[in-house]
Amino acid sequence: MFDFALSEAGKKAKYEAREFAAGIDKKYLIDMDNNVIQWPKEFLQEAARRNLLGPMCKPENGGRGLSWVDYQAILEEIGGLGYICSCTYGVGAGLVPYALEAHGTQYLQDRYIKPVLKGEKFSAECLTEPRGGSDFFGAAATAEDKGEYFLLNGDKRFIVGGEGADYFFVYARTNLDPQAPPHECITAFMVERDFGGVETAYIYDLMGCNGGGAARVTFRDVKVPKENVIGEVHQAYDVFNTMMVPERLGTAMMTIGTASAALDVATRYTMQRKQFGKVISRYQGVSFQIAEAAMLLDVARASCNLTARLCDQAQPLDFVRRQISQTKKFTTEACQKVAQLSMQVMGGIGYTKIYPVERYVRELGLASIWTGTSEVMSLIIASEWYKEQKLKIKNRQGERDWEDDANNIDALDEKVYE
């Protein structure tokens, strides 16, 4: 991690996170991977005891008031335990409180943030549905206004913390008029498992990232008090846009710690393993792959750091949205390659469970899929890029027109666009 970029409070939190990660029993991680542990309650409670949950939250809510740059360092330390550890850490105690501080009333903040950061309660975000993942406006879950409360019905799936969470951050359709503008149809709610009608219907057996309580959650005639609306009724798109900052940037940051652990294991292996009379790190076929992995990791880290700085400085959302999408796509794919290269240089032994690299490879497979696939990121990048360029062309003043720097610029008849 780039320690020089951290605040003093951030450095302190980073090394506290490192100490915390070092103390986690390896058997605990293995039991998570094997689904013996389906929800890492003790892991989160210990993080809470060390005041490491929700470090970007306000101190009055139990957080530390740290920056995005500082948060990246903490996520990297925790990510070394495995991707699912940083996922469960970042979603329930980072993502949900972040949204409540941005859009929730003081009542919601007092009721839901403090117990979560103390490790007394756990939270989860409910966005994806069985019939829709990337299509936010395609939500089929409904919440009907019944006067004193909203009546919530629907299913959400692939919910990290679906097994284990006490509180659910839920998006549901509240304007049921099929002709209504999509941006004015959905509302965000805080829903308690104890409201009644909330059930964990199915726990997923995943290729990787087990132990995070990933489940399908059903809501059947759940009475949600009106004071549990987050933001404005029918205006959850504003909440969603806020959530995509920690969700996608956080996802990118999480991958770095896991990929870094994979590269660390592989590097040490190549410094000890001998073939043809010398350690394999002296063969370019091996060392060049390690070099590529190190390069990808540092560039990914730098990309996250730059985007974190933009978020800390509250740059315009449209610009930040493109930067976050680029960072999410590049970092997750780069870290997947780092893990794969780490396995490759170790040969057959890297494919076994004698080393943890195979688990890192399996877990990082999720990184470029959840919170917005790489393809969705490309869609956003392209859309925002073209909007920026149109504005640039419209407002061009004093800038050089690079198109004019050609030998035959006057051959206008050759510039055919239709």
Buried (B, 14 or more C-beta within 10 A) or exposed (E): BEEEBBEEBBBBBBBBBBEBBEEBEEEBBBBBBEEEBBBBBEBBBBBBEBBBBBBBBBEEBBBBEBBBBBBBBBBBBBBBBBBBBBBBBBBBBBBBBBBBBBBBBEEBBBBBBBBBBBBEBBBBBBBBBEEBBEEBEEBEBBBBBEEEBBBBBBBBBBBBBBBBBBBBBBBBBBBEEEEEEBBBBBBBBBBBBEBEBBBBEBBBEBEBBBBBBBBBBBBBEBBBBEEBBBBEBBBBBBBBEBBBBBBBBBBBBBBBBBBBBBBEBBBEBBEEBEEEEEBBBEBEEBBEBBEEBBEBBBEBBBBBBEBBBBBBEEEEEEEBBBBBBBBBBBBBBBBBBBBBBBBBBBEEEBBEEEBBBBBBBBBBBBBBBBBBBBEBBEBBBEBBEEEEEEEEEEEEEEEEEEEEEEEEEEEEEEEEEE
